[in-house]
Amino acid sequence: FLNALSKAEKYACLKSNKPILLIGETGTGKNALARYIHEIAKCVLKREERFCTFNCAIFTKEQIENRLFGHKKGAYANATENEKGLFETADKGTLFLDEFQAFSIELQATLLRVIEERKFNRVGDSTEQEVDVKIIVATNQSPDILLKEKKLREDLFHRINVLPIQIPSLNARRTDIPLLAKEFIKNCVEKEGMQKSL
């Protein structure tokens, strides 16, 4: 795990907007590592904006598109006003896309465009939005298998595999389990507090 931490610290200090790819089994601490990268970038690069996280695996294609890119008023029946997506919300900060392999091939093409051009369109809007966001993507599956099964675009993989971090399984680092458990409990308490305040 020290190797993964070392890479995370190195990548966080880069001034380029190249995305970071985290590969590891469920529960190995991808979210915690992404937040660690964000905190280092805040200190070193003075990126003061927020850390936004999104688990792609629990939403439909339409929900993913809407949550990430936002929509224009009138884009569909319930769109009564313009709404920002997470890319805009995370501008000048970090956006962590967990289990990004849940993206459809079409959405992967959209993600590729954001990575390459730093531009996107809200749903139903022809006006381009520009963003400056550090993108961290994570998967609990082997990219090689995803490529073989045609679930991952090769061009997107080449874009996100420039700064990869392989996180070892917990079987290989049992001493980390208490630290990760503490982080999970902290996240649960924060989420519960947010829900009570709504």
GROMACS elastic network, one bead per residue, 0.5 to 0.9 nm:
[ bonds ]
;  ai    aj funct       b0    kb
    1     4     6  0.50958   500
    1     5     6  0.63070   500
    1     6     6  0.86174   500
    1   166     6  0.88952   500
    1   167     6  0.65243   500
    1   168     6  0.62873   500
    1   172     6  0.87489   500
    1   173     6  0.72265   500
    1   176     6  0.86320   500
    2     6     6  0.60445   500
    2     7     6  0.86093   500
    3     6     6  0.50577   500
    3     7     6  0.62751   500
    3     8     6  0.85880   500
    3   165     6  0.87082   500
    3   166     6  0.88488   500
    3   167     6  0.86951   500
    4     7     6  0.51990   500
    4     8     6  0.61077   500
    4     9     6  0.87135   500
    4    33     6  0.87548   500
    4   165     6  0.58730   500
    4   166     6  0.65317   500
    4   167     6  0.60547   500
    4   168     6  0.82340   500
    5     9     6  0.62056   500
    5    10     6  0.85926   500
    5    33     6  0.77202   500
    5    36     6  0.89649   500
    5   165     6  0.87727   500
    6     9     6  0.52837   500
    6    10     6  0.62741   500
    6    11     6  0.86876   500
    7    10     6  0.50132   500
    7    11     6  0.59880   500
    7    12     6  0.83770   500
    7   163     6  0.85551   500
    7   164     6  0.84963   500
    7   165     6  0.67714   500
    8    11     6  0.52394   500
    8    12     6  0.59545   500
    8    13     6  0.87149   500
    8    20     6  0.87547   500
    8    33     6  0.74022   500
    8    34     6  0.82488   500
    8    36     6  0.78688   500
    8    37     6  0.59219   500
    8   165     6  0.73337   500
    9    12     6  0.52120   500
    9    13     6  0.65382   500
    9    36     6  0.82812   500
    9    37     6  0.65031   500
    9    40     6  0.69704   500
    9    41     6  0.87045   500
   10    13     6  0.55488   500
   10    14     6  0.69613   500
   11    14     6  0.53861   500
   11    15     6  0.88703   500
   11    20     6  0.75893   500
   11    37     6  0.77619   500
   11    41     6  0.89554   500
   11   163     6  0.70863   500
   12    15     6  0.82196   500
   12    20     6  0.88915   500
   12    36     6  0.86958   500
   12    37     6  0.51663   500
   12    38     6  0.69965   500
   12    39     6  0.85536   500
   12    40     6  0.60739   500
   12    41     6  0.51971   500
   12    42     6  0.89872   500
   12    44     6  0.82814   500
   12    45     6  0.86207   500
   13    16     6  0.89282   500
   13    37     6  0.85387   500
   13    40     6  0.71079   500
   13    41     6  0.58727   500
   13    44     6  0.62718   500
   13    45     6  0.68392   500
   14    17     6  0.80080   500
   14    18     6  0.86398   500
   14    41     6  0.82967   500
   14    45     6  0.83015   500
   15    18     6  0.87846   500
   15    41     6  0.89559   500
   15    45     6  0.71945   500
   16    19     6  0.88067   500
   16   134     6  0.88383   500
   17   115     6  0.81272   500
   17   132     6  0.78611   500
   17   133     6  0.73108   500
   17   134     6  0.59386   500
   17   135     6  0.77176   500
   18   115     6  0.76090   500
   18   116     6  0.89458   500
   18   134     6  0.75025   500
   18   135     6  0.75788   500
   18   159     6  0.79437   500
   18   160     6  0.75061   500
   18   162     6  0.74329   500
   18   163     6  0.74420   500
   19   115     6  0.73871   500
   19   134     6  0.65430   500
   19   136     6  0.55601   500
   19   137     6  0.72746   500
   19   159     6  0.76095   500
   19   160     6  0.55382   500
   19   161     6  0.80716   500
   19   162     6  0.75995   500
   19   163     6  0.68357   500
   19   164     6  0.88341   500
   20    34     6  0.89629   500
   20   134     6  0.82982   500
   20   135     6  0.65467   500
   20   137     6  0.62507   500
   20   138     6  0.83695   500
   20   160     6  0.63087   500
   20   161     6  0.73664   500
   20   162     6  0.73909   500
   20   163     6  0.50099   500
   20   164     6  0.59195   500
   20   165     6  0.75957   500
   21   135     6  0.88086   500
   21   136     6  0.59966   500
   21   137     6  0.50581   500
   21   138     6  0.57174   500
   21   139     6  0.80399   500
   21   160     6  0.58681   500
   21   161     6  0.61045   500
   21   162     6  0.79343   500
   21   163     6  0.61151   500
   21   165     6  0.60550   500
   21   166     6  0.83734   500
   22    30     6  0.65437   500
   22    33     6  0.85916   500
   22    34     6  0.82034   500
   22    98     6  0.89465   500
   22   136     6  0.73832   500
   22   137     6  0.61864   500
   22   139     6  0.65031   500
   22   140     6  0.85401   500
   22   163     6  0.87341   500
   22   164     6  0.60170   500
   22   166     6  0.61367   500
   22   167     6  0.70915   500
   23    30     6  0.77958   500
   23   137     6  0.86994   500
   23   138     6  0.58062   500
   23   139     6  0.52633   500
   23   140     6  0.59266   500
   23   141     6  0.72211   500
   23   142     6  0.74617   500
   23   143     6  0.83023   500
   23   164     6  0.74801   500
   23   165     6  0.62093   500
   23   167     6  0.59592   500
   23   168     6  0.87348   500
   24    27     6  0.82446   500
   24    28     6  0.62556   500
   24    29     6  0.81876   500
   24    30     6  0.70366   500
   24   138     6  0.77935   500
   24   139     6  0.65328   500
   24   141     6  0.72618   500
   24   142     6  0.84371   500
   24   165     6  0.85911   500
   24   166     6  0.61543   500
   24   168     6  0.65266   500
   24   169     6  0.68613   500
   25    28     6  0.57821   500
   25    29     6  0.87327   500
   25    30     6  0.86418   500
   25   139     6  0.78364   500
   25   141     6  0.71727   500
   25   167     6  0.78057   500
   25   168     6  0.79456   500
   25   169     6  0.62487   500
   25   170     6  0.85174   500
   26    29     6  0.78741   500
   26    30     6  0.81557   500
   26   139     6  0.85532   500
   26   140     6  0.57788   500
   26   169     6  0.87342   500
   27    30     6  0.75053   500
   27    31     6  0.89507   500
   27   169     6  0.85183   500
   27   170     6  0.79626   500
   27   180     6  0.82134   500
   28    31     6  0.86968   500
   28    32     6  0.89733   500
   28   167     6  0.68782   500
   28   168     6  0.72895   500
   28   169     6  0.60521   500
   28   170     6  0.60754   500
   28   177     6  0.87066   500
   28   180     6  0.78161   500
   29    32     6  0.51655   500
   29    33     6  0.61035   500
   29    34     6  0.85808   500
   29   167     6  0.80379   500
   29   180     6  0.64565   500
   29   183     6  0.86750   500
   29   184     6  0.88907   500
   30    33     6  0.51090   500
   30    34     6  0.61044   500
   30    35     6  0.86437   500
   30    98     6  0.81090   500
   30   138     6  0.69614   500
   30   139     6  0.86855   500
   30   167     6  0.76601   500
   31    34     6  0.50912   500
   31    35     6  0.62528   500
   31    36     6  0.85857   500
   31    53     6  0.82033   500
   31    96     6  0.78170   500
   31    98     6  0.76385   500
   31   138     6  0.85077   500
   32    35     6  0.51628   500
   32    36     6  0.61600   500
   32    37     6  0.87415   500
   32   180     6  0.79621   500
   32   183     6  0.71652   500
   32   184     6  0.86173   500
   33    37     6  0.62401   500
   33    38     6  0.86551   500
   34    37     6  0.51252   500
   34    38     6  0.63376   500
   34    39     6  0.87849   500
   34    94     6  0.87600   500
   34    96     6  0.67385   500
   34   136     6  0.67924   500
   34   137     6  0.87736   500
   34   138     6  0.89139   500
   35    39     6  0.62262   500
   35    40     6  0.87191   500
   35    51     6  0.71219   500
   35    94     6  0.86070   500
   35    96     6  0.83393   500
   36    39     6  0.51557   500
   36    40     6  0.63230   500
   36    41     6  0.86568   500
   37    40     6  0.52616   500
   37    41     6  0.62018   500
   37    42     6  0.86569   500
   37    94     6  0.89469   500
   38    41     6  0.50846   500
   38    42     6  0.61620   500
   38    43     6  0.88073   500
   38    47     6  0.84365   500
   38    50     6  0.86639   500
   38    51     6  0.67697   500
   38    93     6  0.76654   500
   38    94     6  0.62072   500
   38   134     6  0.83201   500
   39    42     6  0.50445   500
   39    43     6  0.64809   500
   39    44     6  0.87467   500
   39    47     6  0.88647   500
   39    51     6  0.86862   500
   40    43     6  0.52185   500
   40    44     6  0.60415   500
   40    45     6  0.80248   500
   41    44     6  0.51674   500
   41    45     6  0.51638   500
   41    46     6  0.67456   500
   41    47     6  0.62013   500
   41    48     6  0.87192   500
   41    93     6  0.88113   500
   41    94     6  0.89917   500
   42    45     6  0.56864   500
   42    48     6  0.55199   500
   42    49     6  0.79395   500
   42    93     6  0.81513   500
   43    46     6  0.53943   500
   43    47     6  0.73162   500
   43    48     6  0.82692   500
   44    47     6  0.79855   500
   45    48     6  0.86735   500
   46    49     6  0.89632   500
   47    50     6  0.85523   500
   47    92     6  0.61082   500
   47    93     6  0.59244   500
   47    94     6  0.86827   500
   48    92     6  0.72485   500
   48    93     6  0.66564   500
   49    89     6  0.89301   500
   49    90     6  0.68854   500
   49    91     6  0.70975   500
   49    92     6  0.55512   500
   49    94     6  0.76559   500
   50    89     6  0.79131   500
   50    90     6  0.59039   500
   50    91     6  0.80762   500
   50    92     6  0.78692   500
   50    93     6  0.51279   500
   50    94     6  0.65100   500
   50    95     6  0.84791   500
   51    90     6  0.65890   500
   51    93     6  0.60026   500
   51    95     6  0.60956   500
   51    96     6  0.75638   500
   52    86     6  0.69873   500
   52    87     6  0.86718   500
   52    89     6  0.77553   500
   52    90     6  0.60180   500
   52    93     6  0.80297   500
   52    94     6  0.62021   500
   52    96     6  0.61348   500
   52    97     6  0.86667   500
   53    86     6  0.84350   500
   53    94     6  0.83421   500
   53    95     6  0.58225   500
   53    97     6  0.61322   500
   53    98     6  0.73312   500
   54    64     6  0.89006   500
   54    67     6  0.86356   500
   54    68     6  0.83754   500
   54    86     6  0.83281   500
   54    95     6  0.77789   500
   54    96     6  0.62405   500
   54    97     6  0.51703   500
   54    98     6  0.60112   500
   54    99     6  0.87812   500
   55    58     6  0.63781   500
   55    59     6  0.78617   500
   55    96     6  0.83989   500
   55    97     6  0.61378   500
   55    99     6  0.61598   500
   55   100     6  0.76003   500
   56    59     6  0.58984   500
   56    60     6  0.82859   500
   56    61     6  0.89120   500
   56    64     6  0.66047   500
   56    97     6  0.66802   500
   56    98     6  0.60246   500
   56    99     6  0.56169   500
   56   100     6  0.56093   500
   56   101     6  0.78286   500
   56   102     6  0.58053   500
   56   103     6  0.69638   500
   57    60     6  0.81299   500
   57    98     6  0.77149   500
   57    99     6  0.57629   500
   57   100     6  0.72389   500
   57   101     6  0.78372   500
   57   102     6  0.52477   500
   57   103     6  0.81305   500
   58   102     6  0.85132   500
   59    62     6  0.79988   500
   59    63     6  0.57182   500
   59    64     6  0.59243   500
   59   102     6  0.85483   500
   60    63     6  0.51186   500
   60    64     6  0.60878   500
   60    65     6  0.85748   500
   60   102     6  0.87887   500
   60   103     6  0.89040   500
   61    64     6  0.51774   500
   61    65     6  0.62022   500
   61    66     6  0.86612   500
   61   102     6  0.84497   500
   61   103     6  0.69576   500
   61   104     6  0.67038   500
   61   107     6  0.77194   500
   62    65     6  0.51581   500
   62    66     6  0.61662   500
   62    67     6  0.85652   500
   63    66     6  0.51169   500
   63    67     6  0.59431   500
   63    68     6  0.84126   500
   64    67     6  0.52127   500
   64    68     6  0.59960   500
   64    69     6  0.82730   500
   64   103     6  0.79314   500
   64   107     6  0.86630   500
   65    68     6  0.54252   500
   65    69     6  0.57933   500
   65    70     6  0.73368   500
   65    71     6  0.88696   500
   65    85     6  0.86012   500
   65   107     6  0.73965   500
   65   122     6  0.86556   500
   65   123     6  0.74705   500
   66    69     6  0.54634   500
   66    71     6  0.62121   500
   66    83     6  0.88804   500
   66    84     6  0.88635   500
   66    85     6  0.66895   500
   66   122     6  0.78204   500
   66   123     6  0.66584   500
   67    70     6  0.57330   500
   67    71     6  0.86533   500
   67    84     6  0.82158   500
   67    85     6  0.51777   500
   67    86     6  0.62204   500
   67    87     6  0.87980   500
   68    84     6  0.82827   500
   68    87     6  0.57635   500
   68    88     6  0.83026   500
   68   122     6  0.87956   500
   69    83     6  0.87926   500
   69    84     6  0.68349   500
   69    86     6  0.64725   500
   69    87     6  0.61929   500
   69    88     6  0.75281   500
   69   120     6  0.73286   500
   69   121     6  0.68246   500
   69   122     6  0.50486   500
   69   123     6  0.67370   500
   70    82     6  0.77193   500
   70    83     6  0.52111   500
   70    86     6  0.73956   500
   70    87     6  0.83926   500
   70    88     6  0.83046   500
   70   121     6  0.83730   500
   70   122     6  0.50574   500
   70   123     6  0.61781   500
   71    74     6  0.84216   500
   71    75     6  0.64252   500
   71    76     6  0.87986   500
   71    79     6  0.73526   500
   71    81     6  0.83036   500
   71    82     6  0.58974   500
   71    83     6  0.53631   500
   71    84     6  0.67821   500
   71    85     6  0.74497   500
   71   121     6  0.83737   500
   71   124     6  0.61757   500
   71   125     6  0.70294   500
   72    75     6  0.54704   500
   72    76     6  0.87023   500
   72    79     6  0.71514   500
   72    80     6  0.86012   500
   72    81     6  0.67509   500
   72    83     6  0.65086   500
   72    84     6  0.86842   500
   72   122     6  0.62299   500
   72   123     6  0.60826   500
   72   124     6  0.55217   500
   72   125     6  0.55664   500
   73    76     6  0.78558   500
   73    78     6  0.88073   500
   73    79     6  0.52052   500
   73    80     6  0.53559   500
   73    83     6  0.75855   500
   73   124     6  0.80184   500
   73   125     6  0.86895   500
   74    77     6  0.66770   500
   74    78     6  0.76756   500
   74    79     6  0.52024   500
   74    80     6  0.61379   500
   74    81     6  0.72119   500
   74    82     6  0.82729   500
   74   124     6  0.76815   500
   75    78     6  0.82849   500
   75    79     6  0.59383   500
   75    80     6  0.86074   500
   75    82     6  0.89732   500
   75   123     6  0.64674   500
   75   125     6  0.77336   500
   76    79     6  0.53913   500
   76    80     6  0.84448   500
   76   124     6  0.81057   500
   77    80     6  0.76404   500
   78    81     6  0.87366   500
   79    82     6  0.72753   500
   79    83     6  0.82270   500
   82   122     6  0.89852   500
   83   122     6  0.84306   500
   84    87     6  0.79711   500
   84    88     6  0.60555   500
   84    89     6  0.67813   500
   84   122     6  0.78459   500
   85    88     6  0.56335   500
   85    89     6  0.63162   500
   85    90     6  0.87375   500
   85   122     6  0.77397   500
   86    90     6  0.58380   500
   86    91     6  0.84232   500
   86    95     6  0.74410   500
   87    90     6  0.52509   500
   87    91     6  0.62784   500
   87    94     6  0.89047   500
   87    95     6  0.69835   500
   87   120     6  0.89675   500
   87   131     6  0.70309   500
   87   132     6  0.88011   500
   87   133     6  0.73018   500
   88    91     6  0.51252   500
   88    92     6  0.89572   500
   88   129     6  0.81385   500
   88   130     6  0.82613   500
   88   131     6  0.64897   500
   88   132     6  0.88023   500
   88   133     6  0.85462   500
   89    92     6  0.88702   500
   89    93     6  0.84969   500
   89    95     6  0.89130   500
   90    93     6  0.50169   500
   90    94     6  0.57536   500
   90    95     6  0.59047   500
   90   131     6  0.84488   500
   90   132     6  0.83998   500
   90   133     6  0.63317   500
   90   134     6  0.84783   500
   91    94     6  0.74596   500
   91    95     6  0.85049   500
   91   130     6  0.88948   500
   91   131     6  0.55568   500
   91   132     6  0.53903   500
   91   133     6  0.50939   500
   91   134     6  0.84140   500
   92   131     6  0.75115   500
   92   132     6  0.52210   500
   92   133     6  0.51586   500
   92   134     6  0.75394   500
   93   132     6  0.76479   500
   93   133     6  0.53905   500
   93   134     6  0.61965   500
   93   135     6  0.88599   500
   94   133     6  0.55796   500
   94   135     6  0.59498   500
   94   136     6  0.73893   500
   95   133     6  0.67638   500
   95   134     6  0.62077   500
   95   135     6  0.50813   500
   95   136     6  0.62285   500
   95   137     6  0.83583   500
   96   134     6  0.83956   500
   96   135     6  0.60927   500
   96   137     6  0.58440   500
   96   138     6  0.77248   500
   97   100     6  0.57316   500
   97   135     6  0.75623   500
   97   136     6  0.61729   500
   97   138     6  0.62432   500
   97   139     6  0.88450   500
   98   101     6  0.85193   500
   98   136     6  0.82445   500
   98   137     6  0.59241   500
   98   139     6  0.64390   500
   98   140     6  0.88299   500
   99   102     6  0.61800   500
   99   103     6  0.84951   500
   99   137     6  0.74773   500
   99   138     6  0.54410   500
   99   140     6  0.66119   500
   99   141     6  0.84347   500
  100   103     6  0.57189   500
  100   108     6  0.88023   500
  100   137     6  0.62885   500
  100   138     6  0.61714   500
  100   139     6  0.61579   500
  101   104     6  0.78837   500
  101   108     6  0.87166   500
  101   138     6  0.82712   500
  101   139     6  0.64425   500
  101   140     6  0.87517   500
  101   141     6  0.80859   500
  101   143     6  0.88503   500
  101   146     6  0.78331   500
  101   151     6  0.71631   500
  101   152     6  0.68544   500
  102   151     6  0.85685   500
  103   106     6  0.78337   500
  103   107     6  0.56912   500
  103   108     6  0.59206   500
  103   151     6  0.86407   500
  103   152     6  0.86027   500
  104   107     6  0.51685   500
  104   108     6  0.61599   500
  104   109     6  0.87714   500
  104   151     6  0.78084   500
  104   152     6  0.85904   500
  105   109     6  0.64978   500
  105   110     6  0.89661   500
  105   150     6  0.87812   500
  105   151     6  0.70371   500
  105   152     6  0.69831   500
  105   153     6  0.68239   500
  106   109     6  0.52587   500
  106   110     6  0.67134   500
  106   111     6  0.89217   500
  107   111     6  0.61815   500
  107   112     6  0.85180   500
  108   112     6  0.60786   500
  108   113     6  0.86612   500
  108   152     6  0.77597   500
  108   153     6  0.70411   500
  108   156     6  0.70030   500
  109   112     6  0.50197   500
  109   113     6  0.63907   500
  109   114     6  0.88782   500
  109   153     6  0.79351   500
  109   155     6  0.88446   500
  109   156     6  0.74632   500
  110   113     6  0.51459   500
  110   114     6  0.64756   500
  110   115     6  0.87961   500
  110   120     6  0.75410   500
  111   114     6  0.51256   500
  111   115     6  0.62794   500
  111   116     6  0.86698   500
  111   120     6  0.86060   500
  111   156     6  0.80161   500
  112   115     6  0.51115   500
  112   116     6  0.61274   500
  112   117     6  0.84223   500
  112   155     6  0.78934   500
  112   156     6  0.56371   500
  112   159     6  0.76185   500
  112   160     6  0.89133   500
  113   116     6  0.50966   500
  113   117     6  0.56570   500
  113   118     6  0.70793   500
  113   119     6  0.69003   500
  113   120     6  0.72559   500
  114   117     6  0.53957   500
  114   119     6  0.50892   500
  114   120     6  0.59011   500
  114   130     6  0.87242   500
  114   131     6  0.83405   500
  115   118     6  0.56251   500
  115   119     6  0.80713   500
  115   135     6  0.79629   500
  115   156     6  0.89441   500
  115   159     6  0.78311   500
  115   160     6  0.86243   500
  116   119     6  0.81877   500
  116   159     6  0.82402   500
  117   120     6  0.83008   500
  117   130     6  0.84498   500
  118   129     6  0.83527   500
  118   130     6  0.57395   500
  118   131     6  0.55031   500
  118   132     6  0.66394   500
  118   133     6  0.81349   500
  119   128     6  0.62833   500
  119   129     6  0.54881   500
  119   131     6  0.63423   500
  120   127     6  0.85709   500
  120   128     6  0.55823   500
  120   129     6  0.54071   500
  120   130     6  0.67639   500
  120   131     6  0.83377   500
  121   124     6  0.78821   500
  121   125     6  0.59861   500
  121   126     6  0.63645   500
  121   127     6  0.62292   500
  121   129     6  0.59186   500
  121   130     6  0.89136   500
  122   125     6  0.52536   500
  122   126     6  0.77135   500
  122   127     6  0.77889   500
  122   128     6  0.77283   500
  122   129     6  0.76308   500
  123   126     6  0.85114   500
  125   128     6  0.78586   500
  136   160     6  0.87156   500
  137   160     6  0.77647   500
  139   142     6  0.76631   500
  139   143     6  0.80466   500
  141   144     6  0.86574   500
  141   145     6  0.75205   500
  141   146     6  0.73201   500
  142   145     6  0.53192   500
  142   146     6  0.63857   500
  142   147     6  0.87299   500
  143   147     6  0.60420   500
  143   148     6  0.84740   500
  143   152     6  0.75683   500
  143   157     6  0.78369   500
  144   147     6  0.51651   500
  144   148     6  0.61519   500
  144   149     6  0.86520   500
  145   149     6  0.60805   500
  145   150     6  0.84938   500
  145   151     6  0.84958   500
  145   152     6  0.89498   500
  146   149     6  0.51809   500
  146   150     6  0.61298   500
  146   151     6  0.50092   500
  146   152     6  0.53917   500
  146   153     6  0.87195   500
  147   150     6  0.50294   500
  147   151     6  0.59739   500
  147   152     6  0.50452   500
  147   153     6  0.68327   500
  147   154     6  0.67514   500
  147   157     6  0.83495   500
  148   151     6  0.76685   500
  148   152     6  0.82925   500
  149   152     6  0.77927   500
  150   153     6  0.69921   500
  150   154     6  0.87261   500
  152   155     6  0.87560   500
  152   156     6  0.74226   500
  152   157     6  0.69736   500
  153   156     6  0.53034   500
  153   157     6  0.62114   500
  153   158     6  0.87644   500
  154   157     6  0.50140   500
  154   158     6  0.62134   500
  154   159     6  0.86740   500
  155   158     6  0.52516   500
  155   159     6  0.64187   500
  155   160     6  0.89257   500
  156   159     6  0.50602   500
  156   160     6  0.62859   500
  156   161     6  0.84726   500
  157   160     6  0.52355   500
  157   161     6  0.57569   500
  157   162     6  0.88015   500
  158   161     6  0.53027   500
  158   162     6  0.68783   500
  159   162     6  0.62983   500
  160   163     6  0.69082   500
  160   164     6  0.75222   500
  161   164     6  0.53064   500
  161   165     6  0.89576   500
  168   171     6  0.81525   500
  168   172     6  0.64388   500
  168   173     6  0.74307   500
  169   172     6  0.55750   500
  169   173     6  0.69193   500
  169   174     6  0.89689   500
  170   174     6  0.56322   500
  170   175     6  0.85829   500
  170   176     6  0.74208   500
  170   177     6  0.70361   500
  171   174     6  0.58515   500
  172   175     6  0.89893   500
  173   176     6  0.57330   500
  173   177     6  0.75240   500
  174   177     6  0.55348   500
  174   178     6  0.84439   500
  175   178     6  0.69360   500
  175   179     6  0.80676   500
  176   179     6  0.53694   500
  176   180     6  0.62707   500
  176   181     6  0.86460   500
  177   180     6  0.51629   500
  177   181     6  0.60187   500
  177   182     6  0.85962   500
  178   181     6  0.50194   500
  178   182     6  0.61890   500
  178   183     6  0.87197   500
  179   182     6  0.51754   500
  179   183     6  0.64256   500
  179   184     6  0.88252   500
  180   183     6  0.50069   500
  180   184     6  0.61860   500
  180   185     6  0.86306   500
  181   184     6  0.50845   500
  181   185     6  0.61890   500
  181   186     6  0.85696   500
  182   185     6  0.52020   500
  182   186     6  0.61930   500
  182   187     6  0.87264   500
  183   186     6  0.50444   500
  183   187     6  0.62469   500
  183   188     6  0.86858   500
  184   187     6  0.51155   500
  184   188     6  0.62100   500
  184   189     6  0.86807   500
  185   188     6  0.50668   500
  185   189     6  0.61735   500
  185   190     6  0.86136   500
  186   189     6  0.52074   500
  186   190     6  0.62445   500
  186   191     6  0.87064   500
  187   190     6  0.51071   500
  187   191     6  0.61883   500
  187   192     6  0.86026   500
  188   191     6  0.51303   500
  188   192     6  0.60953   500
  188   193     6  0.85390   500
  189   192     6  0.51052   500
  189   193     6  0.61137   500
  189   194     6  0.86447   500
  190   193     6  0.51176   500
  190   194     6  0.62675   500
  190   195     6  0.87421   500
  191   194     6  0.50770   500
  191   195     6  0.62269   500
  191   196     6  0.87031   500
  192   195     6  0.51130   500
  192   196     6  0.62425   500
  192   197     6  0.86936   500
  193   196     6  0.52099   500
  193   197     6  0.63306   500
  193   198     6  0.89439   500
  194   197     6  0.51782   500
  194   198     6  0.65545   500
  195   198     6  0.53118   500
